[in-house]
């Protein structure tokens, strides 16, 4: 298997292998786009038209909804057709995963810098992107019961998780999280919880990581989300460098409106989750609130 196709390999190695294999035409193609209607024929994706327009691949297709006027099912079928063509009919099989929503007149330069490795990206998704339209709605902060928690497992034709989860993002380097500290472990009264974690750049390129803090109220009088984002911090590190990220969490941010529509912070245990995204949680801990706060 080619290194760039092997998901078990480090991202940096996969990106380097792919860039070295790309011809100039294929690199240029990744900076381009086609309107969705240009590869549409009789209401469906047209491999014939795509073969003429995107034989070297393509960065993305523009506006599959507005550009095709298809219903949601048709848009999903169209998007799957585009990806299937790019993966199976182009030389390197690179899917069109660049999503650039009205990024401005300097977008070409910015995207080119990332693709050619002149800039090491560190952005994270502020939404979850579903794999198929039938999964909608897809969001990370669902309640711990019902269909969204998928207590019955995956769908028949696809998984239950998103294609790209909230907080997801890639880099040409890698980061290691360690040494989670939560102080104090027990809380009484209006105060702050300090959460600290060490982050190390384990790759050979400078980069930035966005450390994300999620909280779960383990037991409450009303159902609470399986996790809630309570903070995020960006840290820039040189290769081999280690830095500490600290969150100061006011206890009031743990409150909610109870059955009587009274804002309260209930006593009990709270799970702390620190990670790279809403799914990629690498460190966990617990603290406890000893008395109810109104």
C-alpha atoms as an extended CHARMM CRD file, in Angstrom:
* protein
*
       294  EXT
         1         1  UNK       CA              0.0000000000        0.0000000000        0.0000000000  PROA      1               0.0000000000
         2         2  UNK       CA              1.1910000000        3.4950000000       -0.8140000000  PROA      2               0.0000000000
         3         3  UNK       CA              2.2410000000        5.4160000000        2.3050000000  PROA      3               0.0000000000
         4         4  UNK       CA             -0.1700000000        8.2750000000        1.6360000000  PROA      4               0.0000000000
         5         5  UNK       CA             -3.0880000000        5.8060000000        1.5100000000  PROA      5               0.0000000000
         6         6  UNK       CA             -2.1560000000        4.0840000000        4.7780000000  PROA      6               0.0000000000
         7         7  UNK       CA             -4.2210000000        5.6200000000        7.5930000000  PROA      7               0.0000000000
         8         8  UNK       CA             -1.9410000000        3.9910000000       10.1880000000  PROA      8               0.0000000000
         9         9  UNK       CA              1.0250000000        6.1010000000        9.0390000000  PROA      9               0.0000000000
        10        10  UNK       CA              1.7590000000        9.5490000000       10.5550000000  PROA      10              0.0000000000
        11        11  UNK       CA              0.0160000000       12.4160000000        8.7810000000  PROA      11              0.0000000000
        12        12  UNK       CA              3.3360000000       14.1050000000        8.0720000000  PROA      12              0.0000000000
        13        13  UNK       CA              4.6980000000       11.0100000000        6.3240000000  PROA      13              0.0000000000
        14        14  UNK       CA              1.5100000000       10.5680000000        4.3070000000  PROA      14              0.0000000000
        15        15  UNK       CA              1.5060000000       14.2050000000        3.1730000000  PROA      15              0.0000000000
        16        16  UNK       CA              5.1890000000       14.0940000000        2.2200000000  PROA      16              0.0000000000
        17        17  UNK       CA              4.7170000000       10.8850000000        0.2290000000  PROA      17              0.0000000000
        18        18  UNK       CA              1.7110000000       12.2810000000       -1.6290000000  PROA      18              0.0000000000
        19        19  UNK       CA              3.3280000000       15.5990000000       -2.5220000000  PROA      19              0.0000000000
        20        20  UNK       CA              6.4300000000       13.8240000000       -3.8440000000  PROA      20              0.0000000000
        21        21  UNK       CA              4.2590000000       11.6520000000       -6.0900000000  PROA      21              0.0000000000
        22        22  UNK       CA              2.1740000000       14.5050000000       -7.5080000000  PROA      22              0.0000000000
        23        23  UNK       CA              2.9470000000       15.9710000000      -10.9180000000  PROA      23              0.0000000000
        24        24  UNK       CA              2.7470000000       19.7220000000      -11.4610000000  PROA      24              0.0000000000
        25        25  UNK       CA             -0.5910000000       19.2930000000      -13.2550000000  PROA      25              0.0000000000
        26        26  UNK       CA             -1.9750000000       17.3340000000      -10.3130000000  PROA      26              0.0000000000
        27        27  UNK       CA             -0.8210000000       19.9730000000       -7.8280000000  PROA      27              0.0000000000
        28        28  UNK       CA             -2.4120000000       22.7090000000       -9.9140000000  PROA      28              0.0000000000
        29        29  UNK       CA             -5.6160000000       20.6780000000      -10.1590000000  PROA      29              0.0000000000
        30        30  UNK       CA             -5.8540000000       20.5760000000       -6.3560000000  PROA      30              0.0000000000
        31        31  UNK       CA             -6.0080000000       24.3850000000       -6.3560000000  PROA      31              0.0000000000
        32        32  UNK       CA             -8.9050000000       24.4140000000       -8.7840000000  PROA      32              0.0000000000
        33        33  UNK       CA            -12.6380000000       23.8840000000       -8.7020000000  PROA      33              0.0000000000
        34        34  UNK       CA            -15.5380000000       23.1240000000      -11.0000000000  PROA      34              0.0000000000
        35        35  UNK       CA            -19.1370000000       24.2080000000      -10.6930000000  PROA      35              0.0000000000
        36        36  UNK       CA            -21.3000000000       21.2310000000       -9.8540000000  PROA      36              0.0000000000
        37        37  UNK       CA            -23.4900000000       21.7220000000      -12.9200000000  PROA      37              0.0000000000
        38        38  UNK       CA            -20.4000000000       21.2870000000      -15.1220000000  PROA      38              0.0000000000
        39        39  UNK       CA            -20.2020000000       17.5920000000      -14.1950000000  PROA      39              0.0000000000
        40        40  UNK       CA            -23.9560000000       17.0130000000      -14.0580000000  PROA      40              0.0000000000
        41        41  UNK       CA            -25.9130000000       15.1510000000      -16.7200000000  PROA      41              0.0000000000
        42        42  UNK       CA            -29.5770000000       14.1380000000      -16.5730000000  PROA      42              0.0000000000
        43        43  UNK       CA            -29.7380000000       14.9740000000      -12.8820000000  PROA      43              0.0000000000
        44        44  UNK       CA            -26.7630000000       12.8260000000      -11.8890000000  PROA      44              0.0000000000
        45        45  UNK       CA            -22.9950000000       13.0260000000      -11.6930000000  PROA      45              0.0000000000
        46        46  UNK       CA            -21.4490000000       12.4410000000      -15.1260000000  PROA      46              0.0000000000
        47        47  UNK       CA            -18.1940000000       10.4400000000      -15.2500000000  PROA      47              0.0000000000
        48        48  UNK       CA            -17.9780000000       11.3610000000      -18.9450000000  PROA      48              0.0000000000
        49        49  UNK       CA            -17.9010000000       15.1080000000      -18.2500000000  PROA      49              0.0000000000
        50        50  UNK       CA            -15.6400000000       14.6280000000      -15.2240000000  PROA      50              0.0000000000
        51        51  UNK       CA            -13.1750000000       12.6860000000      -17.3570000000  PROA      51              0.0000000000
        52        52  UNK       CA            -12.7820000000       15.7130000000      -19.6040000000  PROA      52              0.0000000000
        53        53  UNK       CA            -12.6700000000       18.3600000000      -16.8590000000  PROA      53              0.0000000000
        54        54  UNK       CA            -10.9670000000       16.7840000000      -13.8340000000  PROA      54              0.0000000000
        55        55  UNK       CA             -8.7880000000       13.9550000000      -15.1550000000  PROA      55              0.0000000000
        56        56  UNK       CA             -5.9130000000       15.1470000000      -12.9150000000  PROA      56              0.0000000000
        57        57  UNK       CA             -8.1730000000       15.5270000000       -9.8790000000  PROA      57              0.0000000000
        58        58  UNK       CA             -9.7750000000       18.6150000000       -8.3980000000  PROA      58              0.0000000000
        59        59  UNK       CA             -9.6880000000       20.5430000000       -5.1520000000  PROA      59              0.0000000000
        60        60  UNK       CA            -13.4400000000       20.8570000000       -4.7410000000  PROA      60              0.0000000000
        61        61  UNK       CA            -16.7490000000       21.1570000000       -6.5270000000  PROA      61              0.0000000000
        62        62  UNK       CA            -18.7060000000       24.3550000000       -5.9720000000  PROA      62              0.0000000000
        63        63  UNK       CA            -22.2400000000       24.5220000000       -4.6030000000  PROA      63              0.0000000000
        64        64  UNK       CA            -23.6450000000       21.0300000000       -5.1270000000  PROA      64              0.0000000000
        65        65  UNK       CA            -26.9550000000       22.2720000000       -3.7360000000  PROA      65              0.0000000000
        66        66  UNK       CA            -27.5660000000       25.5820000000       -5.5190000000  PROA      66              0.0000000000
        67        67  UNK       CA            -25.5650000000       24.5580000000       -8.5640000000  PROA      67              0.0000000000
        68        68  UNK       CA            -27.5730000000       21.3940000000       -9.2350000000  PROA      68              0.0000000000
        69        69  UNK       CA            -31.0320000000       22.2350000000       -7.8150000000  PROA      69              0.0000000000
        70        70  UNK       CA            -31.2370000000       18.6120000000       -6.6770000000  PROA      70              0.0000000000
        71        71  UNK       CA            -33.1520000000       17.3900000000       -3.6030000000  PROA      71              0.0000000000
        72        72  UNK       CA            -31.0780000000       16.3370000000       -0.5670000000  PROA      72              0.0000000000
        73        73  UNK       CA            -30.9570000000       12.7010000000       -1.6810000000  PROA      73              0.0000000000
        74        74  UNK       CA            -29.7790000000       13.7590000000       -5.1290000000  PROA      74              0.0000000000
        75        75  UNK       CA            -27.0960000000       16.0180000000       -3.6860000000  PROA      75              0.0000000000
        76        76  UNK       CA            -25.7930000000       13.1620000000       -1.5400000000  PROA      76              0.0000000000
        77        77  UNK       CA            -25.7620000000       10.8340000000       -4.5590000000  PROA      77              0.0000000000
        78        78  UNK       CA            -23.9800000000       13.5080000000       -6.6100000000  PROA      78              0.0000000000
        79        79  UNK       CA            -21.3240000000       14.0740000000       -3.9220000000  PROA      79              0.0000000000
        80        80  UNK       CA            -20.7240000000       10.3290000000       -3.6090000000  PROA      80              0.0000000000
        81        81  UNK       CA            -20.3510000000       10.1140000000       -7.3960000000  PROA      81              0.0000000000
        82        82  UNK       CA            -17.7470000000       12.8810000000       -7.4160000000  PROA      82              0.0000000000
        83        83  UNK       CA            -15.6980000000       11.2450000000       -4.6780000000  PROA      83              0.0000000000
        84        84  UNK       CA            -15.9630000000        7.7840000000       -6.2270000000  PROA      84              0.0000000000
        85        85  UNK       CA            -14.6970000000        9.1430000000       -9.5480000000  PROA      85              0.0000000000
        86        86  UNK       CA            -11.7710000000       10.9900000000       -7.9700000000  PROA      86              0.0000000000
        87        87  UNK       CA            -10.7360000000        8.0030000000       -5.8320000000  PROA      87              0.0000000000
        88        88  UNK       CA            -11.0720000000        5.3220000000       -8.5300000000  PROA      88              0.0000000000
        89        89  UNK       CA            -10.5290000000        7.1050000000      -11.8630000000  PROA      89              0.0000000000
        90        90  UNK       CA             -7.6800000000        9.5430000000      -11.2310000000  PROA      90              0.0000000000
        91        91  UNK       CA             -4.0560000000        8.4330000000      -11.0020000000  PROA      91              0.0000000000
        92        92  UNK       CA             -3.5080000000        9.1800000000       -7.3040000000  PROA      92              0.0000000000
        93        93  UNK       CA             -7.0970000000        8.8010000000       -6.1280000000  PROA      93              0.0000000000
        94        94  UNK       CA             -7.1950000000       12.0120000000       -4.0600000000  PROA      94              0.0000000000
        95        95  UNK       CA            -10.7280000000       12.7950000000       -2.8110000000  PROA      95              0.0000000000
        96        96  UNK       CA            -11.9720000000       16.3790000000       -2.9700000000  PROA      96              0.0000000000
        97        97  UNK       CA            -11.9120000000       17.3150000000        0.7030000000  PROA      97              0.0000000000
        98        98  UNK       CA            -10.9960000000       21.0020000000        0.5150000000  PROA      98              0.0000000000
        99        99  UNK       CA            -13.8610000000       23.0360000000        1.9410000000  PROA      99              0.0000000000
       100       100  UNK       CA            -13.3430000000       26.7680000000        1.5840000000  PROA      100             0.0000000000
       101       101  UNK       CA            -16.5050000000       28.7410000000        2.3270000000  PROA      101             0.0000000000
       102       102  UNK       CA            -16.1170000000       32.2030000000        0.7790000000  PROA      102             0.0000000000
       103       103  UNK       CA            -12.5610000000       32.6120000000        2.1140000000  PROA      103             0.0000000000
       104       104  UNK       CA            -11.8400000000       35.8670000000        0.2690000000  PROA      104             0.0000000000
       105       105  UNK       CA             -9.6470000000       37.0530000000       -2.5590000000  PROA      105             0.0000000000
       106       106  UNK       CA             -6.4380000000       35.6500000000       -1.0080000000  PROA      106             0.0000000000
       107       107  UNK       CA             -7.9150000000       32.1570000000       -0.7150000000  PROA      107             0.0000000000
       108       108  UNK       CA             -5.8430000000       30.7940000000       -3.5990000000  PROA      108             0.0000000000
       109       109  UNK       CA             -2.5950000000       31.8210000000       -1.9570000000  PROA      109             0.0000000000
       110       110  UNK       CA             -3.6700000000       30.4950000000        1.4330000000  PROA      110             0.0000000000
       111       111  UNK       CA             -4.7850000000       27.1060000000        0.1170000000  PROA      111             0.0000000000
       112       112  UNK       CA             -1.6620000000       26.7960000000       -2.0260000000  PROA      112             0.0000000000
       113       113  UNK       CA              0.5660000000       27.5210000000        0.9830000000  PROA      113             0.0000000000
       114       114  UNK       CA             -1.1060000000       24.6860000000        2.9100000000  PROA      114             0.0000000000
       115       115  UNK       CA             -1.0430000000       22.1930000000        0.0270000000  PROA      115             0.0000000000
       116       116  UNK       CA              2.6150000000       22.8160000000       -0.7690000000  PROA      116             0.0000000000
       117       117  UNK       CA              3.6680000000       22.7360000000        2.8820000000  PROA      117             0.0000000000
       118       118  UNK       CA              4.7370000000       26.3820000000        3.1250000000  PROA      118             0.0000000000
       119       119  UNK       CA              2.2080000000       26.8260000000        5.9250000000  PROA      119             0.0000000000
       120       120  UNK       CA              1.4290000000       24.2510000000        8.6000000000  PROA      120             0.0000000000
       121       121  UNK       CA             -2.3490000000       24.3470000000        9.1770000000  PROA      121             0.0000000000
       122       122  UNK       CA             -3.8120000000       24.3190000000       12.6630000000  PROA      122             0.0000000000
       123       123  UNK       CA             -7.5030000000       25.0440000000       12.1540000000  PROA      123             0.0000000000
       124       124  UNK       CA            -10.3490000000       23.0140000000       13.6420000000  PROA      124             0.0000000000
       125       125  UNK       CA            -13.8980000000       22.4150000000       12.4580000000  PROA      125             0.0000000000
       126       126  UNK       CA            -16.6030000000       24.4410000000       14.2910000000  PROA      126             0.0000000000
       127       127  UNK       CA            -19.2420000000       21.9510000000       13.0740000000  PROA      127             0.0000000000
       128       128  UNK       CA            -19.6560000000       18.2250000000       12.4820000000  PROA      128             0.0000000000
       129       129  UNK       CA            -19.8400000000       17.1390000000        8.8400000000  PROA      129             0.0000000000
       130       130  UNK       CA            -22.0220000000       14.0720000000        8.2230000000  PROA      130             0.0000000000
       131       131  UNK       CA            -20.8720000000       11.1950000000        6.0610000000  PROA      131             0.0000000000
       132       132  UNK       CA            -24.3400000000       10.8110000000        4.5270000000  PROA      132             0.0000000000
       133       133  UNK       CA            -27.4960000000       12.8930000000        4.5110000000  PROA      133             0.0000000000
       134       134  UNK       CA            -29.3880000000       10.1580000000        6.3530000000  PROA      134             0.0000000000
       135       135  UNK       CA            -27.2700000000       10.8020000000        9.4680000000  PROA      135             0.0000000000
       136       136  UNK       CA            -28.4960000000       14.3950000000        9.8530000000  PROA      136             0.0000000000
       137       137  UNK       CA            -28.6180000000       15.8830000000       12.4270000000  PROA      137             0.0000000000
       138       138  UNK       CA            -25.0390000000       15.1220000000       13.4480000000  PROA      138             0.0000000000
       139       139  UNK       CA            -23.6650000000       16.9290000000       16.4870000000  PROA      139             0.0000000000
       140       140  UNK       CA            -21.2750000000       16.0530000000       19.2840000000  PROA      140             0.0000000000
       141       141  UNK       CA            -23.2780000000       17.3740000000       22.2550000000  PROA      141             0.0000000000
       142       142  UNK       CA            -26.2050000000       14.9520000000       22.1020000000  PROA      142             0.0000000000
       143       143  UNK       CA            -27.9810000000       13.5700000000       25.1520000000  PROA      143             0.0000000000
       144       144  UNK       CA            -26.9370000000       10.1270000000       26.5120000000  PROA      144             0.0000000000
       145       145  UNK       CA            -30.0880000000        8.4110000000       25.2650000000  PROA      145             0.0000000000
       146       146  UNK       CA            -32.1950000000        8.1730000000       22.1190000000  PROA      146             0.0000000000
       147       147  UNK       CA            -31.1740000000        7.6570000000       18.5220000000  PROA      147             0.0000000000
       148       148  UNK       CA            -28.3240000000       10.1740000000       18.5000000000  PROA      148             0.0000000000
       149       149  UNK       CA            -26.3610000000        8.1470000000       21.0450000000  PROA      149             0.0000000000
       150       150  UNK       CA            -26.7580000000        5.1590000000       18.6870000000  PROA      150             0.0000000000
       151       151  UNK       CA            -27.4500000000        2.6530000000       21.4420000000  PROA      151             0.0000000000
       152       152  UNK       CA            -28.5520000000        0.2940000000       18.6470000000  PROA      152             0.0000000000
       153       153  UNK       CA            -25.2720000000        0.5250000000       16.7500000000  PROA      153             0.0000000000
       154       154  UNK       CA            -24.5230000000        1.7300000000       13.2310000000  PROA      154             0.0000000000
       155       155  UNK       CA            -26.8560000000        2.1880000000       10.3070000000  PROA      155             0.0000000000
       156       156  UNK       CA            -27.2500000000       -0.6180000000        7.7740000000  PROA      156             0.0000000000
       157       157  UNK       CA            -25.2810000000        1.1350000000        5.0190000000  PROA      157             0.0000000000
       158       158  UNK       CA            -22.9850000000        3.4160000000        6.9980000000  PROA      158             0.0000000000
       159       159  UNK       CA            -21.6390000000        4.1750000000       10.4460000000  PROA      159             0.0000000000
       160       160  UNK       CA            -23.2970000000        6.3990000000       13.0270000000  PROA      160             0.0000000000
       161       161  UNK       CA            -20.3880000000        8.8290000000       13.3440000000  PROA      161             0.0000000000
       162       162  UNK       CA            -19.7120000000       11.9070000000       11.2170000000  PROA      162             0.0000000000
       163       163  UNK       CA            -17.2260000000       12.0130000000        8.3620000000  PROA      163             0.0000000000
       164       164  UNK       CA            -15.4160000000       14.8280000000       10.2060000000  PROA      164             0.0000000000
       165       165  UNK       CA            -16.3410000000       15.5840000000       13.8020000000  PROA      165             0.0000000000
       166       166  UNK       CA            -16.6020000000       18.9040000000       15.6390000000  PROA      166             0.0000000000
       167       167  UNK       CA            -13.0940000000       20.1030000000       16.4580000000  PROA      167             0.0000000000
       168       168  UNK       CA            -11.3950000000       17.9820000000       13.7820000000  PROA      168             0.0000000000
       169       169  UNK       CA             -8.2790000000       19.2920000000       12.0570000000  PROA      169             0.0000000000
       170       170  UNK       CA             -4.9770000000       18.1300000000       10.6090000000  PROA      170             0.0000000000
       171       171  UNK       CA             -1.3700000000       19.2640000000       10.7930000000  PROA      171             0.0000000000
       172       172  UNK       CA              1.9230000000       18.3590000000        9.1300000000  PROA      172             0.0000000000
       173       173  UNK       CA              3.3150000000       17.6600000000       12.5950000000  PROA      173             0.0000000000
       174       174  UNK       CA              1.9950000000       15.6920000000       15.5850000000  PROA      174             0.0000000000
       175       175  UNK       CA              1.3260000000       16.4860000000       19.2290000000  PROA      175             0.0000000000
       176       176  UNK       CA              1.3540000000       14.4520000000       22.4220000000  PROA      176             0.0000000000
       177       177  UNK       CA             -0.8010000000       15.3270000000       25.4520000000  PROA      177             0.0000000000
       178       178  UNK       CA              0.2050000000       14.3230000000       28.9930000000  PROA      178             0.0000000000
       179       179  UNK       CA              0.1090000000       15.1330000000       32.6970000000  PROA      179             0.0000000000
       180       180  UNK       CA             -3.5050000000       16.2720000000       33.1960000000  PROA      180             0.0000000000
       181       181  UNK       CA             -3.8880000000       18.2750000000       36.4300000000  PROA      181             0.0000000000
       182       182  UNK       CA             -7.2460000000       19.3130000000       37.9370000000  PROA      182             0.0000000000
       183       183  UNK       CA             -7.2880000000       21.6340000000       40.9590000000  PROA      183             0.0000000000
       184       184  UNK       CA             -9.0420000000       21.5210000000       43.3080000000  PROA      184             0.0000000000
       185       185  UNK       CA            -10.3590000000       17.9750000000       43.1290000000  PROA      185             0.0000000000
       186       186  UNK       CA            -13.2830000000       18.9070000000       45.4070000000  PROA      186             0.0000000000
       187       187  UNK       CA            -15.1210000000       22.2090000000       45.2320000000  PROA      187             0.0000000000
       188       188  UNK       CA            -17.3630000000       24.0280000000       47.6610000000  PROA      188             0.0000000000
       189       189  UNK       CA            -18.6320000000       27.5450000000       46.9470000000  PROA      189             0.0000000000
       190       190  UNK       CA            -18.1800000000       29.9150000000       44.0240000000  PROA      190             0.0000000000
       191       191  UNK       CA            -14.6700000000       29.3770000000       42.7650000000  PROA      191             0.0000000000
       192       192  UNK       CA            -12.7090000000       28.3100000000       39.6760000000  PROA      192             0.0000000000
       193       193  UNK       CA            -11.4680000000       24.9530000000       38.4910000000  PROA      193             0.0000000000
       194       194  UNK       CA             -7.9550000000       24.9210000000       37.0580000000  PROA      194             0.0000000000
       195       195  UNK       CA             -7.2770000000       22.3590000000       34.3290000000  PROA      195             0.0000000000
       196       196  UNK       CA             -3.7240000000       22.0570000000       33.0020000000  PROA      196             0.0000000000
       197       197  UNK       CA             -2.1810000000       19.7540000000       30.4170000000  PROA      197             0.0000000000
       198       198  UNK       CA              1.2710000000       19.4520000000       28.8900000000  PROA      198             0.0000000000
       199       199  UNK       CA              1.5370000000       19.4150000000       25.0970000000  PROA      199             0.0000000000
       200       200  UNK       CA              4.6350000000       18.2840000000       23.1920000000  PROA      200             0.0000000000
       201       201  UNK       CA              5.3850000000       18.7010000000       19.4940000000  PROA      201             0.0000000000
       202       202  UNK       CA              6.5440000000       15.2050000000       18.5520000000  PROA      202             0.0000000000
       203       203  UNK       CA              7.0770000000       15.9470000000       14.8500000000  PROA      203             0.0000000000
       204       204  UNK       CA              9.9290000000       17.6530000000       13.0070000000  PROA      204             0.0000000000
       205       205  UNK       CA              8.0970000000       20.8300000000       11.9730000000  PROA      205             0.0000000000
       206       206  UNK       CA              6.8830000000       23.8450000000       13.9560000000  PROA      206             0.0000000000
       207       207  UNK       CA              3.1390000000       23.7760000000       14.4020000000  PROA      207             0.0000000000
       208       208  UNK       CA              0.1110000000       24.9140000000       16.3400000000  PROA      208             0.0000000000
       209       209  UNK       CA             -2.3700000000       22.7280000000       18.1830000000  PROA      209             0.0000000000
       210       210  UNK       CA             -5.8170000000       23.7050000000       19.4590000000  PROA      210             0.0000000000
       211       211  UNK       CA             -6.3170000000       21.9740000000       22.8110000000  PROA      211             0.0000000000
       212       212  UNK       CA            -10.0040000000       21.4010000000       23.5680000000  PROA      212             0.0000000000
       213       213  UNK       CA            -11.6380000000       21.0220000000       26.9740000000  PROA      213             0.0000000000
       214       214  UNK       CA            -14.9320000000       19.1550000000       27.3040000000  PROA      214             0.0000000000
       215       215  UNK       CA            -17.0270000000       18.5380000000       30.4320000000  PROA      215             0.0000000000
       216       216  UNK       CA            -19.6970000000       15.9520000000       31.2450000000  PROA      216             0.0000000000
       217       217  UNK       CA            -22.0510000000       16.1970000000       34.2270000000  PROA      217             0.0000000000
       218       218  UNK       CA            -22.0590000000       12.5040000000       35.1420000000  PROA      218             0.0000000000
       219       219  UNK       CA            -25.3540000000       12.5320000000       37.0700000000  PROA      219             0.0000000000
       220       220  UNK       CA            -27.9070000000       15.3600000000       37.0970000000  PROA      220             0.0000000000
       221       221  UNK       CA            -31.6010000000       15.9190000000       37.8010000000  PROA      221             0.0000000000
       222       222  UNK       CA            -32.2270000000       16.4990000000       34.0710000000  PROA      222             0.0000000000
       223       223  UNK       CA            -30.4340000000       14.8940000000       31.1570000000  PROA      223             0.0000000000
       224       224  UNK       CA            -27.2210000000       16.6400000000       30.1790000000  PROA      224             0.0000000000
       225       225  UNK       CA            -25.0910000000       16.3150000000       27.0020000000  PROA      225             0.0000000000
       226       226  UNK       CA            -22.4800000000       13.5710000000       26.8100000000  PROA      226             0.0000000000
       227       227  UNK       CA            -19.9140000000       16.3510000000       26.4790000000  PROA      227             0.0000000000
       228       228  UNK       CA            -19.8520000000       20.1420000000       26.2530000000  PROA      228             0.0000000000
       229       229  UNK       CA            -16.9940000000       22.2880000000       24.9870000000  PROA      229             0.0000000000
       230       230  UNK       CA            -15.9650000000       24.5610000000       27.8490000000  PROA      230             0.0000000000
       231       231  UNK       CA            -12.7450000000       25.9980000000       26.4820000000  PROA      231             0.0000000000
       232       232  UNK       CA            -10.0330000000       25.8110000000       23.8470000000  PROA      232             0.0000000000
       233       233  UNK       CA             -6.5040000000       27.1600000000       23.6390000000  PROA      233             0.0000000000
       234       234  UNK       CA             -4.0920000000       27.4260000000       20.7180000000  PROA      234             0.0000000000
       235       235  UNK       CA             -0.4310000000       26.7210000000       21.4400000000  PROA      235             0.0000000000
       236       236  UNK       CA              2.5200000000       27.1170000000       19.0520000000  PROA      236             0.0000000000
       237       237  UNK       CA              5.4430000000       24.7470000000       19.5570000000  PROA      237             0.0000000000
       238       238  UNK       CA              8.7910000000       24.1010000000       17.8880000000  PROA      238             0.0000000000
       239       239  UNK       CA              9.8090000000       20.4870000000       17.1630000000  PROA      239             0.0000000000
       240       240  UNK       CA             10.4660000000       18.6980000000       20.4550000000  PROA      240             0.0000000000
       241       241  UNK       CA              9.1990000000       21.6250000000       22.5160000000  PROA      241             0.0000000000
       242       242  UNK       CA              6.7480000000       21.1110000000       25.3930000000  PROA      242             0.0000000000
       243       243  UNK       CA              4.3190000000       23.7240000000       26.6500000000  PROA      243             0.0000000000
       244       244  UNK       CA              1.5610000000       23.8690000000       29.2540000000  PROA      244             0.0000000000
       245       245  UNK       CA             -2.0030000000       24.8380000000       28.4500000000  PROA      245             0.0000000000
       246       246  UNK       CA             -4.1780000000       26.0530000000       31.3190000000  PROA      246             0.0000000000
       247       247  UNK       CA             -7.9340000000       26.5280000000       31.5180000000  PROA      247             0.0000000000
       248       248  UNK       CA             -9.6440000000       28.5050000000       34.2800000000  PROA      248             0.0000000000
       249       249  UNK       CA            -13.2310000000       27.2760000000       34.4970000000  PROA      249             0.0000000000
       250       250  UNK       CA            -15.6550000000       29.2930000000       36.6750000000  PROA      250             0.0000000000
       251       251  UNK       CA            -17.9370000000       26.9050000000       38.5470000000  PROA      251             0.0000000000
       252       252  UNK       CA            -20.9480000000       28.8320000000       37.2200000000  PROA      252             0.0000000000
       253       253  UNK       CA            -20.2370000000       27.5350000000       33.7090000000  PROA      253             0.0000000000
       254       254  UNK       CA            -21.3030000000       24.0910000000       34.9580000000  PROA      254             0.0000000000
       255       255  UNK       CA            -24.8370000000       25.2400000000       35.6970000000  PROA      255             0.0000000000
       256       256  UNK       CA            -28.1010000000       24.6080000000       33.8730000000  PROA      256             0.0000000000
       257       257  UNK       CA            -31.8300000000       25.2740000000       34.2610000000  PROA      257             0.0000000000
       258       258  UNK       CA            -33.5210000000       22.5450000000       36.2740000000  PROA      258             0.0000000000
       259       259  UNK       CA            -37.1000000000       21.2500000000       36.0500000000  PROA      259             0.0000000000
       260       260  UNK       CA            -38.3680000000       24.3980000000       37.7740000000  PROA      260             0.0000000000
       261       261  UNK       CA            -36.4310000000       26.6290000000       35.3440000000  PROA      261             0.0000000000
       262       262  UNK       CA            -34.0960000000       27.6220000000       38.1460000000  PROA      262             0.0000000000
       263       263  UNK       CA            -30.4390000000       28.1130000000       37.2250000000  PROA      263             0.0000000000
       264       264  UNK       CA            -28.3600000000       25.8770000000       39.4520000000  PROA      264             0.0000000000
       265       265  UNK       CA            -25.0500000000       24.1020000000       39.7900000000  PROA      265             0.0000000000
       266       266  UNK       CA            -25.8230000000       20.7190000000       41.2810000000  PROA      266             0.0000000000
       267       267  UNK       CA            -23.4300000000       18.7440000000       43.4760000000  PROA      267             0.0000000000
       268       268  UNK       CA            -21.8200000000       15.6530000000       42.0530000000  PROA      268             0.0000000000
       269       269  UNK       CA            -18.9790000000       14.3750000000       39.9180000000  PROA      269             0.0000000000
       270       270  UNK       CA            -17.9390000000       15.9470000000       36.6200000000  PROA      270             0.0000000000
       271       271  UNK       CA            -15.7970000000       14.2610000000       33.9910000000  PROA      271             0.0000000000
       272       272  UNK       CA            -13.0230000000       16.3400000000       32.3870000000  PROA      272             0.0000000000
       273       273  UNK       CA            -12.0280000000       15.4300000000       28.8230000000  PROA      273             0.0000000000
       274       274  UNK       CA             -9.0880000000       17.0040000000       26.9890000000  PROA      274             0.0000000000
       275       275  UNK       CA             -8.2870000000       16.2190000000       23.3990000000  PROA      275             0.0000000000
       276       276  UNK       CA             -7.6980000000       17.2070000000       19.7920000000  PROA      276             0.0000000000
       277       277  UNK       CA            -11.3820000000       17.0600000000       18.8120000000  PROA      277             0.0000000000
       278       278  UNK       CA            -14.7650000000       16.0620000000       20.2060000000  PROA      278             0.0000000000
       279       279  UNK       CA            -13.9690000000       12.4090000000       19.3400000000  PROA      279             0.0000000000
       280       280  UNK       CA            -10.2000000000       12.3490000000       19.7770000000  PROA      280             0.0000000000
       281       281  UNK       CA            -10.1490000000       12.6000000000       23.5850000000  PROA      281             0.0000000000
       282       282  UNK       CA             -6.7390000000       11.6600000000       24.9720000000  PROA      282             0.0000000000
       283       283  UNK       CA             -6.8950000000       12.5710000000       28.6690000000  PROA      283             0.0000000000
       284       284  UNK       CA             -9.6940000000       12.2310000000       31.2210000000  PROA      284             0.0000000000
       285       285  UNK       CA            -10.1440000000       13.1360000000       34.8620000000  PROA      285             0.0000000000
       286       286  UNK       CA            -12.8260000000       13.8560000000       37.4640000000  PROA      286             0.0000000000
       287       287  UNK       CA            -13.5920000000       16.5710000000       40.0050000000  PROA      287             0.0000000000
       288       288  UNK       CA            -16.4910000000       16.8700000000       42.4440000000  PROA      288             0.0000000000
       289       289  UNK       CA            -18.7800000000       19.6870000000       43.5540000000  PROA      289             0.0000000000
       290       290  UNK       CA            -19.7410000000       19.1050000000       47.1730000000  PROA      290             0.0000000000
       291       291  UNK       CA            -22.7030000000       21.4580000000       47.5910000000  PROA      291             0.0000000000
       292       292  UNK       CA            -25.3990000000       22.9470000000       45.3500000000  PROA      292             0.0000000000
       293       293  UNK       CA            -24.8010000000       26.4880000000       44.1330000000  PROA      293             0.0000000000
       294       294  UNK       CA            -27.6640000000       28.7810000000       43.1260000000  PROA      294             0.0000000000
